[in-house]
Amino acid sequence: MRIPKMLLTLLFVVFAACHGSEVASAARTNEDIRIGHYGSLTGPQASYGQSIDAGIKLALDEINAAGGVRGRHVRVFTEDDQSKADEAATAVTRLITQRGVVAVIGEAASSSSLAGAPVCQTNKVPMITPISTNPEVTRKGDYIFRMCFIDPYQGEALARYVFNDLAMRQAAIFVDVKSDYSNGLAQFFERTFTQLGGTVVVKRSYANGDADFRAALTAIKAAKPDLIFVPGYYTDVGQIALQARDLGISQPLVGGDGWDSPKLLEIAGRALDGSFYSNHYYPDDPAPAIQHFVAAYRKRYGTVPDAFAVLGYDATKLLANAMNRASSVDPAAIRDALAATQAFPAVTGAVTFDAERNPKNKRLVVLGISNGRIGYKGSVNPPST
């Protein structure tokens, strides 16, 4: 039976189209898996975003050297939000709509994560913040996850530490009025400190980027507190410490993980001697996982990793683990795998998520500053341990 020439041509076109579709599908399967990072690569909190980016890239080096995810290379696209919360949503939108990422890592500053998270939630793209501690971040939706402890725990742990371990009874609070992180941490510290029997003798505020803190510090000095709680970022804390010492204030400054940066002591010098802050890990901890990470980071970058670097690394490793466990690399499948995470062995401690997608049972360490150096001062275990 002869097949008409026109029909042969039609069959050939259909076959070619189907074959081309298969080739295209295979090519998509072999493409790099795209993930995004939005962070403060420039601006006042540039140290944070740069450290997270370095941690992400070190993790991806290891992941891709070991075969990638599902046999595919993982590639990160990074957007700089310039340390501005109002730029964060724009940065996340670009990652999703222009780069086609299947998951997002970021931000460090809680205000920026609060701006970026709704974009991820609306587009149903999972987001992991490495180190934003404000509890409202993951409440933006069920696609939003976190690698670190949250401010209610951090503030409570610091209050208990200064009240019970250091027998301090009178506190001053100096808060960044424009920062969700600073206000939240101050709130939780004050609540627990006063419940324990402590007194907040004075409260003053500043705004990130202020240059002169002397008027507020003079009022704080007059109240004669045992400590000054400054839940701010390293750029401001360094200047506050210098001006406090110039005014003859000798009491310790106490802060949260926003202090953590290699630049903190570059700014403050010896002005922070006797002060201390909470953090997520200590690089001299002898735990094998920590020492392996620190050695790998030093080999690549020549510096000691801060908490932002290790949590960026942890977030990336957790994301890759979830993508391998997921039914596909579709964002919804990745989200489900993240939510099902059980005891993932992160450098900063095993991760199992609670109902609000925050990790359970993260330990808090207290780092002290003496002779211009940062060292281990103590630790606070989670309530359930």
C-alpha positions as CSV (number, residue, x, y, z in Angstrom):
1,M,0.0,0.0,0.0
2,R,1.4,3.3,-1.0
3,I,1.3,6.2,1.5
4,P,0.6,9.5,-0.1
5,K,3.5,11.9,-0.2
6,M,1.5,14.6,1.7
7,L,0.8,12.1,4.5
8,L,4.5,11.0,4.6
9,T,5.4,14.7,5.0
10,L,2.9,15.1,7.8
11,L,4.1,12.0,9.6
12,F,7.7,13.2,9.3
13,V,6.8,16.6,10.8
14,V,4.9,15.0,13.7
15,F,7.8,12.6,14.4
16,A,10.3,15.4,14.3
17,A,8.2,17.5,16.6
18,C,7.8,14.7,19.1
19,H,11.5,13.8,18.9
20,G,12.4,17.5,19.3
21,S,10.2,17.7,22.3
22,E,11.9,14.7,23.8
23,V,15.3,16.2,23.2
24,A,14.2,19.5,24.7
25,S,12.8,17.7,27.7
26,A,16.1,15.8,28.1
27,A,18.1,19.0,27.8
28,R,15.9,20.7,30.5
29,T,16.5,17.6,32.7
30,N,20.3,18.1,32.3
31,E,20.3,21.8,32.9
32,D,21.7,23.3,36.1
33,I,19.3,23.5,38.9
34,R,18.9,27.2,39.7
35,I,18.7,28.6,43.2
36,G,18.8,32.2,44.3
37,H,20.4,34.2,47.1
38,Y,19.3,37.8,48.0
39,G,21.5,39.6,50.5
40,S,23.3,42.7,51.6
41,L,26.4,42.6,49.4
42,T,26.8,46.4,49.7
43,G,25.6,48.9,52.2
44,P,25.8,49.1,56.0
45,Q,25.3,45.3,56.5
46,A,27.5,44.2,53.6
47,S,29.5,41.9,55.9
48,Y,26.4,39.8,56.4
49,G,25.5,39.2,52.8
50,Q,29.1,38.6,51.8
51,S,29.6,36.0,54.4
52,I,26.4,34.2,53.6
53,D,27.3,34.2,49.9
54,A,30.8,32.8,50.7
55,G,29.1,30.0,52.7
56,I,26.7,29.2,49.9
57,K,29.5,29.0,47.3
58,L,31.6,26.7,49.5
59,A,28.6,24.4,50.0
60,L,27.9,24.3,46.3
61,D,31.5,23.5,45.6
62,E,31.2,20.4,47.8
63,I,27.7,19.5,46.5
64,N,28.7,19.7,42.8
65,A,32.0,17.9,43.4
66,A,30.0,15.0,44.9
67,G,27.8,14.8,41.8
68,G,25.3,17.6,42.4
69,V,21.7,17.1,43.0
70,R,19.9,14.2,41.2
71,G,23.0,14.1,38.9
72,R,22.6,17.8,38.0
73,H,24.9,20.8,38.8
74,V,23.4,23.4,41.2
75,R,24.0,27.0,40.3
76,V,23.3,30.1,42.5
77,F,22.2,33.5,41.2
78,T,22.8,36.3,43.7
79,E,21.0,39.6,43.9
80,D,22.3,42.5,46.0
81,D,19.6,44.3,48.0
82,Q,22.1,47.0,49.2
83,S,21.1,46.4,52.8
84,K,17.7,48.0,52.1
85,A,14.5,46.3,53.0
86,D,12.6,48.0,50.3
87,E,15.1,46.6,47.7
88,A,14.7,43.0,49.0
89,A,11.3,42.3,47.4
90,T,12.6,43.6,44.1
91,A,15.6,41.4,44.3
92,V,13.5,38.3,45.1
93,T,11.1,39.1,42.2
94,R,14.1,39.2,39.8
95,L,15.4,35.8,41.0
96,I,12.0,34.2,40.5
97,T,10.7,35.9,37.3
98,Q,14.0,36.5,35.5
99,R,16.3,33.8,36.7
100,G,13.8,31.0,37.2
101,V,15.1,29.8,40.5
102,V,13.4,26.9,42.3
103,A,14.3,28.0,45.8
104,V,15.7,31.1,47.5
105,I,18.2,31.6,50.3
106,G,18.1,34.9,52.2
107,E,18.2,37.3,53.9
108,A,20.2,38.1,57.0
109,A,18.4,41.2,58.3
110,S,14.9,40.4,59.6
111,S,13.5,43.5,58.0
112,S,14.7,42.4,54.6
113,S,13.5,38.8,55.1
114,L,10.1,40.1,56.0
115,A,10.1,42.1,52.7
116,G,11.3,39.2,50.6
117,A,9.3,36.3,52.1
118,P,5.8,37.4,50.8
119,V,7.2,37.4,47.3
120,C,8.4,33.8,47.7
121,Q,5.1,32.8,49.3
122,T,3.0,34.4,46.6
123,N,5.0,32.6,43.9
124,K,5.1,29.3,45.8
125,V,8.9,29.2,45.8
126,P,10.5,27.9,49.0
127,M,12.8,30.3,50.9
128,I,15.3,29.6,53.7
129,T,16.6,32.5,55.8
130,P,20.0,31.5,57.2
131,I,19.9,33.9,60.1
132,S,16.9,36.2,60.4
133,T,15.7,35.6,64.0
134,N,12.5,37.6,64.1
135,P,9.7,35.1,64.6
136,E,7.4,36.9,62.1
137,V,9.5,35.8,59.1
138,T,8.3,32.2,58.8
139,R,4.8,33.3,59.7
140,K,4.6,34.9,56.2
141,G,3.6,31.5,54.9
142,D,4.2,27.8,54.6
143,Y,7.0,28.2,51.9
144,I,9.2,30.1,54.4
145,F,11.9,28.2,56.5
146,R,14.7,29.2,58.9
147,M,18.1,27.7,59.8
148,C,18.6,29.6,63.1
149,F,17.0,30.0,66.5
150,I,14.4,32.8,66.9
151,D,14.4,36.0,69.0
152,P,12.0,34.8,71.7
153,Y,14.5,32.2,72.6
154,Q,17.6,34.3,72.0
155,G,16.2,37.2,74.1
156,E,15.1,34.9,76.9
157,A,18.4,33.0,77.0
158,L,20.4,36.2,77.2
159,A,18.2,37.6,80.0
160,R,18.5,34.4,82.0
161,Y,22.3,34.3,81.4
162,V,22.9,37.9,82.7
163,F,20.4,37.5,85.6
164,N,21.3,33.9,86.8
165,D,24.9,33.5,85.8
166,L,26.2,37.0,86.2
167,A,23.8,38.2,88.9
168,M,23.1,41.5,87.1
169,R,19.8,43.1,88.2
170,Q,19.6,46.5,86.5
171,A,19.7,46.9,82.7
172,A,19.6,49.7,80.2
173,I,18.2,49.0,76.8
174,F,19.4,50.9,73.7
175,V,17.4,49.9,70.6
176,D,17.5,50.6,66.9
177,V,14.0,52.0,66.4
178,K,14.0,51.2,62.6
179,S,15.0,47.5,63.0
180,D,12.5,44.7,63.4
181,Y,15.3,42.5,64.6
182,S,16.5,45.0,67.3
183,N,13.0,45.8,68.5
184,G,12.0,42.2,68.7
185,L,15.1,41.1,70.5
186,A,14.8,44.0,73.0
187,Q,11.2,43.1,73.7
188,F,11.9,39.4,74.5
189,F,15.0,40.3,76.6
190,E,13.0,42.9,78.7
191,R,10.1,40.5,79.2
192,T,12.2,37.7,80.6
193,F,14.6,40.0,82.6
194,T,11.8,41.7,84.4
195,Q,9.9,38.4,85.0
196,L,13.0,37.1,86.7
197,G,13.1,40.2,89.0
198,G,15.4,42.5,87.1
199,T,14.7,46.2,86.4
200,V,15.1,48.1,83.2
201,V,16.3,51.4,84.5
202,V,16.3,53.3,81.2
203,K,15.4,52.8,77.6
204,R,16.7,54.9,74.7
205,S,16.6,54.5,70.9
206,Y,18.7,55.3,67.8
207,A,18.3,54.7,64.1
208,N,20.7,52.6,62.0
209,G,23.3,54.8,60.5
210,D,23.3,57.5,63.2
211,A,26.7,59.0,63.9
212,D,26.2,60.6,67.3
213,F,24.9,58.5,70.2
214,R,26.2,60.7,73.1
215,A,22.9,62.3,74.2
216,A,21.3,58.9,74.7
217,L,24.4,57.4,76.2
218,T,24.6,60.3,78.7
219,A,21.1,59.5,79.9
220,I,22.0,55.8,80.2
221,K,25.1,56.6,82.2
222,A,23.1,58.7,84.7
223,A,20.8,55.7,85.3
224,K,23.8,53.6,86.5
225,P,22.8,50.2,85.0
226,D,24.7,46.9,85.5
227,L,24.7,46.4,81.7
228,I,23.6,48.1,78.5
229,F,21.6,45.8,76.2
230,V,22.3,46.9,72.6
231,P,20.5,44.5,70.2
232,G,21.9,46.1,67.0
233,Y,24.1,45.5,64.1
234,Y,27.9,45.6,64.2
235,T,28.3,48.9,62.4
236,D,26.3,50.8,65.0
237,V,27.5,48.8,68.0
238,G,31.2,49.6,67.3
239,Q,30.5,53.3,67.2
240,I,28.2,53.1,70.3
241,A,31.0,51.3,72.2
242,L,33.6,53.9,71.3
243,Q,31.4,56.8,72.3
244,A,30.3,55.0,75.5
245,R,33.9,54.6,76.7
246,D,34.7,58.2,75.8
247,L,31.9,59.2,78.1
248,G,33.4,57.1,80.9
249,I,30.8,54.3,80.8
250,S,32.5,51.2,82.0
251,Q,29.5,48.8,82.1
252,P,29.5,45.9,79.6
253,L,27.5,46.1,76.4
254,V,25.5,43.0,75.7
255,G,24.0,42.1,72.4
256,G,22.7,39.4,70.0
257,D,23.9,37.7,66.9
258,G,23.7,41.0,64.9
259,W,27.1,41.9,66.5
260,D,28.8,39.0,64.7
261,S,31.2,40.3,62.0
262,P,34.9,40.3,61.4
263,K,34.6,44.1,61.3
264,L,33.1,44.5,64.8
265,L,36.5,44.8,66.5
266,E,38.0,46.7,63.5
267,I,35.5,49.4,64.4
268,A,35.4,49.2,68.2
269,G,39.0,48.1,69.0
270,R,39.3,47.6,72.7
271,A,36.2,49.6,73.5
272,L,34.2,46.4,73.7
273,D,36.4,44.7,76.2
274,G,34.3,43.1,78.9
275,S,31.2,43.0,76.6
276,F,29.6,39.9,75.2
277,Y,26.9,38.7,72.8
278,S,24.9,35.6,71.8
279,N,25.7,33.7,68.7
280,H,25.0,30.5,66.7
281,Y,28.4,28.8,66.9
282,Y,32.0,29.3,68.0
283,P,34.7,28.5,65.4
284,D,37.1,27.1,68.0
285,D,34.5,24.6,69.1
286,P,36.3,21.2,68.9
287,A,33.2,19.4,67.4
288,P,34.4,17.6,64.2
289,A,31.7,19.0,62.0
290,I,32.6,22.6,63.0
291,Q,36.4,22.0,62.6
292,H,35.9,20.4,59.2
293,F,33.8,23.4,58.0
294,V,36.3,26.0,59.5
295,A,39.2,24.2,57.8
296,A,37.5,24.1,54.4
297,Y,36.4,27.7,54.7
298,R,39.9,28.9,55.7
299,K,41.4,26.9,52.7
300,R,39.1,28.6,50.2
301,Y,38.9,32.2,51.7
302,G,41.9,32.5,54.1
303,T,39.7,33.8,56.9
304,V,37.8,32.4,59.9
305,P,34.1,32.0,59.1
306,D,31.5,34.0,61.1
307,A,28.0,32.7,62.0
308,F,26.6,34.2,58.8
309,A,28.9,32.1,56.7
310,V,28.2,28.8,58.5
311,L,24.5,29.3,58.4
312,G,24.6,30.2,54.7
313,Y,26.6,26.9,54.2
314,D,24.1,25.0,56.4
315,A,21.1,26.4,54.5
316,T,22.5,25.4,51.1
317,K,23.4,21.8,52.3
318,L,19.9,21.4,53.8
319,L,18.3,22.7,50.5
320,A,20.3,20.2,48.5
321,N,19.4,17.4,50.8
322,A,15.7,18.3,50.5
323,M,15.9,18.5,46.6
324,N,17.4,15.0,46.6
325,R,14.6,13.7,48.8
326,A,11.9,15.5,46.9
327,S,9.8,13.8,44.3
328,S,11.1,16.3,41.8
329,V,12.9,19.7,41.7
330,D,9.5,21.5,41.4
331,P,9.3,24.2,44.1
332,A,6.2,22.6,45.7
333,A,8.0,19.3,46.0
334,I,11.1,20.9,47.5
335,R,8.9,22.7,50.0
336,D,7.3,19.4,51.1
337,A,10.7,17.8,51.5
338,L,12.0,20.7,53.5
339,A,9.0,20.5,55.9
340,A,9.6,16.8,56.3
341,T,13.3,17.3,57.4
342,Q,14.3,15.2,60.4
343,A,17.6,15.6,62.2
344,F,19.5,17.0,59.2
345,P,23.2,17.1,60.4
346,A,24.0,20.8,60.0
347,V,27.2,22.2,61.3
348,T,25.3,24.4,63.8
349,G,23.3,21.4,65.1
350,A,20.8,18.9,63.9
351,V,17.7,20.4,62.2
352,T,14.1,19.2,62.6
353,F,11.5,21.8,61.8
354,D,8.6,22.7,64.0
355,A,5.1,23.6,62.9
356,E,6.2,27.2,62.0
357,R,9.2,25.8,60.0
358,N,11.8,26.9,62.7
359,P,14.5,24.5,63.7
360,K,13.9,22.8,67.1
361,N,16.5,22.7,69.9
362,K,19.2,25.0,68.6
363,R,22.0,25.7,71.2
364,L,22.9,29.4,71.8
365,V,26.5,30.2,72.7
366,V,27.7,33.4,74.5
367,L,30.9,35.0,73.2
368,G,32.9,37.4,75.3
369,I,35.4,40.0,74.3
370,S,38.6,40.5,76.2
371,N,41.9,42.2,75.2
372,G,40.5,42.9,71.8
373,R,39.7,39.2,71.1
374,I,36.5,37.2,71.0
375,G,36.3,34.0,73.0
376,Y,33.9,31.5,74.4
377,K,32.1,32.6,77.5
378,G,29.2,30.2,78.0
379,S,26.3,28.5,76.4
380,V,22.5,28.1,76.9
381,N,20.9,24.8,75.8
382,P,17.3,24.8,74.6
383,P,14.6,24.2,77.2
384,S,13.9,20.6,76.1
385,T,17.5,19.4,76.5
